[in-house]
């Protein structure tokens, strides 16, 4: 090990914590400081943030009818969640969901150190939330339309091909992160939930830790023609008081969120509520897919960082092995 490099990184990490205003271990935390302003007078959203949380997107049955919970209820849920989804246990459901199998079939591709799910439910206005969805009030995704049901069924019939490298999922090909981590909407996923925001009067850049996706928000601009499609959509921003509002359209047919159509329209709101928190709200609008618009709200919490390199394909031999094995099976099946 290069101990000099290790020591310099450790010192840098401590310095980053000090500069962030977050308490070091053993220190008493201070009350949240007020957020600062940029030279042009708008709230300063810059820094490194995380949206990792145990709060699911849709409200679990255990919390039906309860948008928030007491601290005691939250602790009980958090303790159970962290225990059930302890992927260092061979029978953890989350291990299977991560693609590593479970029990005797586990391949050891992940462990707890690899994960970044957070340890608590999301806290907004001092109270812990039971779902990211705040509208509808039941915390559930609204019913989809018949049109969307037929469209998505057709896409599953034609899109589930894995015989060519170009047919593999976008996240597997390291084009965009999985689970809408890049967004919009920008959702917490299993790991790499850090974001870095850089802000100027004309542009806001959001660097997503997973896959190093970079969202560029052009301030006070206009969307291009509908024929222009971008991996992360086209994002236009403007200020409404102390809230940055980001309007995104022009998605590709491969990255539209949750099976939506080319009419998908996402409106995000970023409001700096204190020095260590951005309250993030995203409204999903697609009348051809959902019976009504719906909204998620959850905090992005300041973190010391850094945003690490996401070496998506470094040392990854799986793609070659998977496709090579498929070709071998095809050749063996040919008539002799």
PALOKOL-410986 format. One record per residue: x, y negated, z of N, C-alpha, C in turn; residue in three letters; residue number from 0. Coordinates in steps of 0.2 Angstrom, whole numbers, m for minus. Each point is the difference from the previous one (the first is absolute). Layout:
BEGIN
    n.c1    n.c2    n.c3   ca.c1   ca.c2   ca.c3    c.c1    c.c2    c.c3   residuo   num
       X       Y       Z       X       Y       Z       X       Y       Z       ALA   NUM
...
! end
This chain:
BEGIN
    n.c1    n.c2    n.c3   ca.c1   ca.c2   ca.c3    c.c1    c.c2    c.c3   residuo   num
       4       6       0      m4      m6       0       4      m6       0       UNK     0
      m2      m5      m4       4      m7       0      m3      m4       6       UNK     1
       3       1       6      m2      m3       6       0      m8       0       UNK     2
       4      m3      m4       0      m7      m1      m6      m2      m3       UNK     3
      m2       4      m6      m6      m2      m3      m6       1       4       UNK     4
       0       6       4      m6       1       5       0      m6       5       UNK     5
       5      m2       3       0      m5       5      m2      m7      m3       UNK     6
       2      m1      m6      m2      m7      m4      m8       1      m1       UNK     7
      m2       6      m2      m7       0      m1      m4      m1       6       UNK     8
       2       3       6      m3       0       6       0      m7       2       UNK     9
       5      m4       0       1      m7       1      m5      m4      m4       UNK    10
       0       2      m6      m5      m4      m5      m7       1       2       UNK    11
      m2       6       3      m7       2       2      m1      m4       6       UNK    12
       4       0       5      m1      m4       6      m1      m8      m2       UNK    13
       4      m2      m4       0      m7      m2      m7      m2      m4       UNK    14
      m2       5      m4      m7      m1      m3      m5       0       5       UNK    15
       0       4       5      m5       0       5       0      m7       4       UNK    16
       6      m2       1       0      m6       4      m2      m6      m4       UNK    17
       1       0      m7      m2      m5      m4      m7       0      m1       UNK    18
      m3       6       0      m7       1      m1      m5      m3       6       UNK    19
       4       0       5      m4      m3       6      m3       6       4       UNK    20
       1       6      m2      m3       6       3       4       2       6       UNK    21
      m3       3       5       4       1       6       5       6      m1       UNK    22
       6       0       3       4       6       0      m2       5       5       UNK    23
       2       6       0      m2       5       5       2      m3       7       UNK    24
      m5       0       5       2      m2       6      m2      m7       2       UNK    25
      m1      m4      m6      m2      m7       1      m7      m1       1       UNK    26
      m2      m5       3      m7      m1       1      m3      m4      m6       UNK    27
      m5       3      m3      m3      m4      m6      m3      m6       2       UNK    28
       1      m5      m5      m3      m7       1      m7       0      m3       UNK    29
      m4      m5       2      m6      m1      m4       1      m2      m7       UNK    30
      m4       2      m5       1      m1      m7       1      m8      m1       UNK    31
       5      m1      m4       1      m7      m2      m4      m2      m6       UNK    32
      m1      m6      m1      m4      m3      m5       4       1      m7       UNK    33
      m3       2      m5       3       0      m7       2      m6      m2       UNK    34
       6       0      m4       3      m6      m3      m3      m1      m7       UNK    35
       1      m6      m2      m2      m3      m7       6       0      m4       UNK    36
      m1       1      m7       5      m1      m5       0      m8      m1       UNK    37
       5      m2      m4       1      m7      m1      m6      m3      m4       UNK    38
      m4       4      m4      m5      m3      m3      m7       0       4       UNK    39
       1       2       6      m5      m1       5      m5       6       1       UNK    40
       2       6      m3      m5       6       0       3       5       5       UNK    41
      m4       4       3       3       5       5       5       4      m3       UNK    42
       6       2       4       5       3      m3      m1       8       1       UNK    43
      m1       3      m5      m1       8       0       6       4      m1       UNK    44
       6      m4       0       6       4      m2       2       4       6       UNK    45
       4       5      m2       3       5       5      m2       7      m2       UNK    46
       2       5       5      m2       7      m1      m5       2       4       UNK    47
      m5       4      m3      m6       2       4      m2       7      m1       UNK    48
      m3       3       4      m3       7       0      m7       0       1       UNK    49
      m3       4      m4      m8       2       1      m1       7       3       UNK    50
       5       3       2      m1       7       3      m5       0       6       UNK    51
      m4       4      m1      m5       1       5      m4       7       0       UNK    52
      m2       2       6      m4       6       1      m7      m1      m2       UNK    53
      m2      m6      m1      m7      m1      m2      m1       3      m7       UNK    54
      m5       4      m1      m2       3      m7      m3      m6      m4       UNK    55
       0       1      m6      m4      m4      m5      m8       0       2       UNK    56
      m2       6       0      m7       1       2      m1       2       7       UNK    57
      m6      m2       3      m1       1       7      m1       8       2       UNK    58
       4       3       4      m1       7       2      m7       1       3       UNK    59
      m2       6       0      m7       2       3       0      m1       7       UNK    60
       6       1       3       0      m1       8      m1      m7       2       UNK    61
       1      m5      m5      m2      m7       2      m6      m3      m4       UNK    62
      m4       4      m2      m6      m2      m4      m4      m5       4       UNK    63
      m1      m6      m3      m4      m5       3       4      m5       4       UNK    64
       7       1       0       4      m4       5       6      m3      m5       UNK    65
       0      m6      m1       5      m3      m4       6      m1       4       UNK    66
       0      m1       7       5      m1       4       0       5       6       UNK    67
       5       1       4       0       4       5       4      m3       6       UNK    68
      m1       3       6       4      m3       6       7       3       0       UNK    69
       4      m3       4       7       2       0       0       7       2       UNK    70
      m4       2       5       0       7       2      m2       5      m6       UNK    71
      m5      m2      m3      m2       4      m6       5       1      m5       UNK    72
       4      m6      m1       5      m1      m5       6       5       1       UNK    73
       2       0       7       5       4       2      m1       7      m1       UNK    74
      m6       2       2      m2       7      m1       0       2      m7       UNK    75
      m3      m4      m5       1       2      m7       7       0      m3       UNK    76
       4      m5       2       7       0      m2       4       6       2       UNK    77
      m1       2       7       4       6       2      m2       6      m4       UNK    78
      m7       1      m1      m2       6      m3       2       0      m8       UNK    79
       0      m6      m3       2      m1      m7       8       2      m1       UNK    80
       4      m3       5       7       1       0       2       8       1       UNK    81
      m4       3       4       1       7       2      m2       4      m6       UNK    82
      m6      m1      m2      m3       5      m6       5      m1      m6       UNK    83
       2      m6      m1       4      m1      m6       7      m1       1       UNK    84
       2       4       5       8       1       2       2       5      m5       UNK    85
       3      m3      m6       2       5      m5       7       4       2       UNK    86
       3      m1       5       5       4       3      m3       7       2       UNK    87
      m7       0       1      m3       6       1      m2       4      m7       UNK    88
       1       6       0      m1       3      m7      m7       1      m2       UNK    89
      m5      m1       4      m7       0      m2      m3      m7       0       UNK    90
       4      m5      m1      m3      m7       0      m4      m1      m7       UNK    91
      m6      m2       1      m4      m1      m7       3      m5      m4       UNK    92
       3      m5       3       4      m6      m4       5       3      m4       UNK    93
       4       5       2       5       3      m4      m3       3      m6       UNK    94
      m5       4       0      m3       2      m6      m2      m5      m5       UNK    95
      m3      m6       3      m2      m5      m4       5      m4      m3       UNK    96
       6       0       3       6      m3      m3       3       5      m5       UNK    97
      m3       6      m1       3       4      m6       5       5       2       UNK    98
       1       1       7       6       4       2      m3       7       3       UNK    99
      m7       1      m1      m2       6       2      m1       0       8       UNK   100
      m2       5       3      m1       0       7       1       7       2       UNK   101
       1       1       7       2       7       3       5       3      m4       UNK   102
      m1       6      m2       6       4      m3       2      m3      m7       UNK   103
      m5      m4      m3       2      m2      m7       3      m7       0       UNK   104
       2      m3       6       3      m6       1       7       0      m3       UNK   105
       2      m5      m4       6       0      m3       5      m5       3       UNK   106
      m2      m4       5       4      m4       4       2      m6      m4       UNK   107
      m4      m3      m4       2      m6      m4      m1      m6       4       UNK   108
      m4       0       5      m1      m6       4       1       2       8       UNK   109
       1      m5       4       0       1       7      m3      m7       3       UNK   110
      m1       0       6      m2      m6       3       4      m7      m1       UNK   111
       7       2       0       4      m6      m1      m1      m3      m7       UNK   112
      m3       4      m5      m1      m3      m7      m6      m4       0       UNK   113
      m5       1       5      m6      m3      m1       0      m7       3       UNK   114
      m5      m4      m2      m1      m7       2      m7      m2       1       UNK   115
      m4       4       4      m7      m1       0      m2      m5       6       UNK   116
       5      m2       4      m1      m4       5      m2       4       6       UNK   117
      m2      m3       6      m2       4       6      m6      m3       3       UNK   118
      m3      m5      m3      m6      m2       3      m6      m2      m5       UNK   119
      m6      m1       2      m5      m2      m4       1      m8      m2       UNK   120
      m2      m2      m5       1      m7      m2      m4      m5       5       UNK   121
       4      m5       2      m3      m5       4      m2      m6      m3       UNK   122
      m6      m3       0      m2      m6      m3      m4      m4       6       UNK   123
       2      m6       0      m3      m4       6       0       3       7       UNK   124
       6       3       1       1       3       6      m4       7       1       UNK   125
      m3       2      m4      m4       6       0       2       5      m5       UNK   126
       0       7       2       2       5      m5      m6       2      m4       UNK   127
       1       1      m7      m5       2      m5       0       7      m1       UNK   128
      m5       3      m2      m1       7      m1       0       1      m8       UNK   129
       0      m5      m4       1       1      m7       2      m6      m3       UNK   130
       4       1      m6       2      m6      m4      m6      m3      m3       UNK   131
      m5       4      m2      m5      m3      m3      m5      m4       5       UNK   132
      m1      m6      m1      m4      m4       4      m7      m2      m3       UNK   133
      m1       1      m6      m6      m1      m4       0       5      m6       UNK   134
      m5       4       0      m6       1       5       1       1       7       UNK   135
      m5      m2       4       1       1       7       1       7       3       UNK   136
      m2       5      m4       2       7       2       7       2      m1       UNK   137
       4      m4      m3       7       2      m1       1       5      m5       UNK   138
      m4       0      m5       0       6      m5       0      m4      m7       UNK   139
       3       4      m5       0      m3      m7      m7       1      m2       UNK   140
      m3      m5      m4      m6       0      m2      m1       6      m5       UNK   141
      m6       2      m1      m1       5      m5       2      m2      m7       UNK   142
       2       5      m4       2      m2      m7      m6       0      m5       UNK   143
       1      m3      m5      m6       0      m5       1       7      m4       UNK   144
      m6       1      m4       0       6      m4       5      m1      m6       UNK   145
       1      m6      m2       5      m1      m5       7       2       2       UNK   146
       2      m2       6       6       2       3       1       7       1       UNK   147
      m5       3       2       0       7       1       1       4      m6       UNK   148
      m3      m2      m6       1       4      m6       7      m2      m3       UNK   149
       2      m6       1       7      m2      m2       6       3       3       UNK   150
      m1       1       7       5       3       4       0       8      m1       UNK   151
      m5       3      m2      m1       7      m1       4       1      m7       UNK   152
      m1      m4      m5       3       0      m6       8      m1       0       UNK   153
       2      m4       5       7      m2       1       3       6       3       UNK   154
      m3       4       5       3       6       3       1       5      m5       UNK   155
      m5       1      m5       0       5      m5       6      m1      m5       UNK   156
       1      m6      m1       5      m2      m5       7      m2       3       UNK   157
       0      m2       6       6      m3       3       4       5       4       UNK   158
      m2       6       2       4       4       4       4       5      m4       UNK   159
       5      m3      m3       5       4      m4       7      m2       3       UNK   160
       4       6       0       6      m1       3       6       3      m4       UNK   161
      m2       1      m6       5       4      m5       6      m5      m2       UNK   162
      m1      m6       0       5      m5      m2       2      m5       5       UNK   163
       6      m2       0       2      m5       5      m4      m6       0       UNK   164
      m3      m2      m6      m4      m6      m1      m7       1       3       UNK   165
      m2       7       1      m6       1       3       0       0       8       UNK   166
       6       0       3       0       1       7      m3      m7       3       UNK   167
      m2       1       6      m3      m6       4       5      m6       0       UNK   168
      m2      m6       0       4      m6      m1       5       0       6       UNK   169
      m3       1       6       5       0       6       5       5       0       UNK   170
      m1       6      m3       5       5      m1       5      m2      m5       UNK   171
      m2      m4      m5       5      m3      m5       3      m6       3       UNK   172
      m1      m2       6       3      m6       3      m2      m6      m4       UNK   173
      m6      m1      m3      m2      m6      m3      m3      m5       5       UNK   174
      m5       3       4      m3      m4       5      m1       5       6       UNK   175
       0      m3       6      m1       4       6      m7       4       0       UNK   176
      m1       5       4      m6       3       1      m5      m3       5       UNK   177
      m6       1       0      m5      m2       5      m1      m7       0       UNK   178
       1      m4      m6      m1      m7       0       4      m4       4       UNK   179
       6       3       2       5      m4       4       2      m7      m3       UNK   180
       0       0      m7       2      m6      m3      m6      m4      m1       UNK   181
      m6       3      m1      m6      m3      m1      m1      m4      m6       UNK   182
      m4      m5      m1      m5      m1       6      m6       4      m1       UNK   183
      m3       2       6       2      m2       7       6       3       2       UNK   184
       4      m3       5       6       3       2      m1       4       7       UNK   185
       0       7      m1      m2       4       6       5       3       3       UNK   186
       0       2       7       5       4       3       0       7      m2       UNK   187
       5       3       0       1       7      m3       4       4       5       UNK   188
       3       6      m2       3       4       5       7      m3       2       UNK   189
       3      m4      m4       7      m3       1       2      m6      m4       UNK   190
       5      m3       2       2      m6      m4      m5      m5      m1       UNK   191
      m3      m3       6      m5      m4       0       2      m8       1       UNK   192
       7      m1      m2       2      m7       1      m1      m4      m6       UNK   193
       0      m6       1      m1      m5      m6       4      m6       2       UNK   194
       3      m3      m5       4      m6       1      m4      m6      m5       UNK   195
      m1      m5       3      m4      m6      m3       5      m6      m1       UNK   196
       1      m2      m6       4      m6      m2      m5      m5      m3       UNK   197
       0      m6       3      m5      m5      m2       3      m6      m3       UNK   198
      m2      m3      m6       1      m6      m2      m6      m4      m2       UNK   199
       0      m6      m2      m6      m4      m1      m3       3      m7       UNK   200
       3       3      m4      m2       3      m6      m2       7       0       UNK   201
       4       4       4       0       7      m1       0       3       7       UNK   202
      m3       6       1       1       4       6       1       7      m2       UNK   203
       6       2       3       2       7      m2      m1       5       6       UNK   204
      m3       6      m1       0       5       5       3       6      m2       UNK   205
       6       1       3       4       6      m1      m3       6       4       UNK   206
      m2       5      m3      m2       6       3       5       5       1       UNK   207
       1       2       6       6       5       2      m1       6      m4       UNK   208
      m5       3      m1      m1       6      m4       1      m1      m8       UNK   209
       5       3      m3       1      m1      m7       3      m7      m2       UNK   210
       1      m4       5       2      m7      m1      m5      m4      m5       UNK   211
      m6       2       0      m5      m4      m4       0      m7       2       UNK   212
       0      m5      m4       0      m7       1      m6      m3      m3       UNK   213
      m5      m2       4      m5      m4      m2       1      m7      m1       UNK   214
      m1      m3      m5       1      m7      m2      m7      m4       0       UNK   215
      m1      m4       5      m6      m4       0       1      m7      m2       UNK   216
      m3      m2      m6       1      m6      m3      m5      m5       3       UNK   217
       2      m6       3      m4      m4       3      m4      m5      m5       UNK   218
      m6       0       1      m4      m5      m4       0       1      m8       UNK   219
       1       7      m2       1       1      m7      m7       3      m2       UNK   220
       0       3      m6      m6       3      m3       2       7      m3       UNK   221
      m5       4       1       1       7      m3       1       1      m7       UNK   222
       4       4      m3       0       1      m7      m6       3      m3       UNK   223
       0       2      m6      m6       3      m3      m1       7       3       UNK   224
      m6       2      m1      m1       7       3       3       6      m3       UNK   225
       3      m2      m6       4       5      m4       7       1       4       UNK   226
       2      m4       4       6       1       3       0       4       7       UNK   227
       3       5       0      m1       4       6       7       1       4       UNK   228
       0      m1       6       6       1       4       0       5       6       UNK   229
       6       3       1       0       6       5      m4      m2       7       UNK   230
       2      m6       2      m3      m3       6      m5      m5      m1       UNK   231
      m3      m1      m6      m5      m5      m1       4      m7      m1       UNK   232
      m4      m5      m2       2      m7       0      m3      m3       6       UNK   233
       5      m3       4      m2      m4       6       1      m7       0       UNK   234
      m5      m4       1       0      m7       0      m2      m2       7       UNK   235
       4      m5       3      m1      m2       7      m2      m8       0       UNK   236
      m4      m1       6      m1      m7       1      m1      m1       8       UNK   237
       0      m5       2      m1      m1       8      m7      m3       1       UNK   238
      m3       3       5      m6      m2       3       1      m2       7       UNK   239
       2      m6       2       2      m2       6       6       4       2       UNK   240
       0       4       5       6       3       3       0       7      m3       UNK   241
      m4       2      m5       0       7      m2       2       0      m8       UNK   242
       5       5      m1       2       1      m7      m5       5      m3       UNK   243
      m3      m2      m5      m5       4      m4       3       3      m6       UNK   244
       0       6      m1       3       3      m6      m6       4      m4       UNK   245
       0      m2      m6      m6       3      m5       4       4      m5       UNK   246
      m2       7       0       4       4      m4      m5       4      m5       UNK   247
       2       0      m7      m4       3      m5       5       4      m5       UNK   248
      m2       2      m5       4       2      m6       4       7       2       UNK   249
      m3       4       4       3       6       2       1       5      m6       UNK   250
       5       5       0       0       5      m5      m5       6       2       UNK   251
      m2       4      m5      m4       5       2       3       6       4       UNK   252
       6      m1       1       4       5       4       1      m2       8       UNK   253
      m1      m6       1       1      m3       7      m6      m3       3       UNK   254
      m6       0      m3      m6      m3       3      m1       4       6       UNK   255
      m2      m4       6      m1       3       6      m6       4       1       UNK   256
       1       6       3      m6       4       2      m5       2      m6       UNK   257
       3       1      m6      m4       2      m5      m5      m6      m3       UNK   258
       2      m6       1      m3      m5      m3       1      m1      m7       UNK   259
      m4      m5      m3       0      m1      m8       5      m6      m1       UNK   260
       0      m1      m7       4      m6      m2      m3      m7       2       UNK   261
      m6       0       3      m3      m6       3       2      m1       8       UNK   262
       5       4       2       2       0       7       3      m8       1       UNK   263
      m3      m2       6       2      m7       2       2       0       7       UNK   264
       6      m1       2       2       0       7       1      m7       3       UNK   265
      m3      m2       5       2      m7       3       3       1       7       UNK   266
       6      m2       1       4       1       6       0      m7       4       UNK   267
       0       1       6       1      m6       4       6       1       5       UNK   268
       5      m4       1       5       0       4       0      m6       5       UNK   269
      m1       1       6       0      m5       5       4       1       6       UNK   270
       5      m4       1       5       0       5      m3      m2       7       UNK   271
      m2       5       4      m4      m2       6       5      m2       6       UNK   272
       6       3       0       5      m2       4       7       2      m2       UNK   273
       5      m2       3       7       1      m2       2       8      m2       UNK   274
      m4       4       3       1       7      m2      m5       4      m3       UNK   275
      m5      m3      m3      m6       3      m3      m3      m4      m6       UNK   276
      m1       4      m5      m4      m2      m6      m6       4       0       UNK   277
      m6      m3       0      m6       3      m1      m1       1      m7       UNK   278
      m1       6      m2      m1       2      m7      m7       2      m2       UNK   279
      m3      m3      m5      m7       2      m1       0       2      m8       UNK   280
      m3       5      m2      m1       2      m7      m7       2      m2       UNK   281
      m3      m4      m5      m7       2      m2       1       3      m7       UNK   282
      m4       6       0       0       4      m6      m6      m1      m4       UNK   283
       0      m3      m6      m6      m2      m4       1       4      m7       UNK   284
      m5       5      m1      m1       3      m6      m7       3      m1       UNK   285
      m4      m4      m2      m7       2      m1      m2       6      m4       UNK   286
       5       2      m4      m1       6      m4       2       6       4       UNK   287
       4      m1       5       2       6       4      m4       1       7       UNK   288
       0      m6       4      m3       0       6      m7      m3       0       UNK   289
      m4       2       5      m7      m3       0       0      m7       3       UNK   290
       6      m2       4       0      m6       2       8      m2       1       UNK   291
       2      m6       1       7      m1       2       1       2       7       UNK   292
       6       1       1       2       2       7       7      m3       2       UNK   293
       1       0       7       6      m4       2       4       4       6       UNK   294
       6      m1      m1       5       3       5       3      m6       4       UNK   295
       2       1       6       3      m5       4       5       3       5       UNK   296
       6      m2       0       5       3       5       6      m4       0       UNK   297
       4       0       6       6      m4       0       6       3      m3       UNK   298
       4      m5      m2       7       1      m2       4      m3       5       UNK   299
       4       4       4       4      m2       6       7      m1      m2       UNK   300
       3      m5       3       7      m2      m2       5       6       3       UNK   301
       5       1      m4       5       5       2       6      m2      m2       UNK   302
       5       2       4       7      m2      m1       3       3      m7       UNK   303
      m3       5      m3       3       3      m6       6       3       1       UNK   304
       5       1      m5      m1      m3      m7      m5       5      m4       UNK   305
      m1      m2      m6      m3       4      m5       5       4      m3       UNK   306
       0       7       1       5       4      m2      m1       2      m8       UNK   307
       5       2      m3       0       2      m7      m4       7       0       UNK   308
      m5       0      m5      m4       6      m1       3       4      m5       UNK   309
       4       4       1       3       4      m5      m4       6      m2       UNK   310
      m5      m2      m4      m6       5      m2       3       6      m3       UNK   311
       4       0      m5       2       5      m4       7       3       1       UNK   312
       4      m4       5       7       2       1       0       7       3       UNK   313
       4       5      m3       0       7       3      m6       4      m1       UNK   314
      m5      m3      m4      m6       4      m1       0       4      m6       UNK   315
       1       7       1       0       5      m5      m6       3      m2       UNK   316
      m6      m2       4      m6       4      m1      m3      m1      m6       UNK   317
       0      m6      m3      m3      m1      m7       3       5      m5       UNK   318
       7       0       0       3       5      m5      m1       7       1       UNK   319
       0       2       7      m2       7       1      m7       2      m1       UNK   320
      m5      m5       1      m7       2      m1      m1       0      m7       UNK   321
       2      m4      m4      m1       0      m8       4       6      m3       UNK   322
       6       1       3       4       5      m3      m3       7       1       UNK   323
      m3       1       6      m3       6       2      m7       1      m4       UNK   324
      m3      m5      m2      m6       0      m4       2       2      m7       UNK   325
       5      m3      m3       2       2      m6       2       8      m1       UNK   326
       4       2       6       2       7       0      m6       5       0       UNK   327
      m5      m2       4      m6       4       0      m4       0      m7       UNK   328
       0      m6      m3      m3       0      m7       4       5      m5       UNK   329
       6      m1       1       4       5      m5      m1       7       1       UNK   330
       0       2       7      m1       7       2      m7       2      m3       UNK   331
      m5      m4       0      m7       1      m2      m1       1      m8       UNK   332
       5      m2      m3       0       0      m8       0       7      m2       UNK   333
      m3       2      m6       0       7      m2       7       1      m2       UNK   334
       3       6       1       6       2      m2       1       2      m7       UNK   335
! end
